[in-house]
Amino acid sequence: DIIVLTGDLIDSRNLNIPVALSFAEEAVKIAPCYYVTGNHESRIDALPELLDGLTDAGVTVLRNEKITLERNGDTVTLLGIDDPAFRSDYMVGDSGPVLTEALKELMAGQMGYTILLSHRPEWFQLYREFGVHLVFSGHAHGGQFRLPFVGGVIAPNQWFFPKYDAGVITEGDTSMVVSRGLGASIIPLRVNNRPELVVAELHRQEE
C-alpha cells in the first residue's frame, strides 16, 4: 500500500543523487512513497536538487508535516519529522528539544491511529510520551556489528550496545520498527548484520 523512506537516502561522503532519484522513480511504480530526511541529507548543499527530484518523481516529502491516508473508509494519520540536524540550534547528541517542538505541533489535537516517520530511533520514549502508535525509523545501521545473544555493538547517537538498533520494539501502545538499512556507514563493513528491506503488515485490532 505504501513505501516509507526514513532518511539517509544518500551518503553525504559519497554523494550520488542520480542513483537515489533513479531508485525513487522505480519505487513509486510499486506504491505511493513517503520520505523524511536523515542526518546525511542535512550535510549536503545539493538538498534542493534531491528534494525537487523526489517530488518530481512522485514521492511525498514530509518535513514536519502530516497527511491522512484512507483505505476502505478507514483513515490513519502519517506524520513525518525533519531530521533535527537541520536546525541551527541542534546540539549533537541531544535532539530532544527539536523533536519535542515538532511533535508537539504535529500531535496537537490528534485523534485516531498515527504512524510516524522519524530517522532517529533513540528517541523512542519521546515518541511514546506523545502517544504515537507506530514509528518507522533507521539511523542505527543495525549496530554495525552484531553479536549473538547481544545485538548491535555501536550505533550513531546511542554508541556502544545500543538499545534501539533493529527490529520491533513495543512498549505500551507504541511500537517502533527499526530497519538495519541497505547501505554502509563510516565503516563499510557489516558483521552478522545483513542489509534489510522491511515489510510490515498492519492488522485491525479486534473490537
Disulfide bonds with the S-S distance in Angstrom:
none
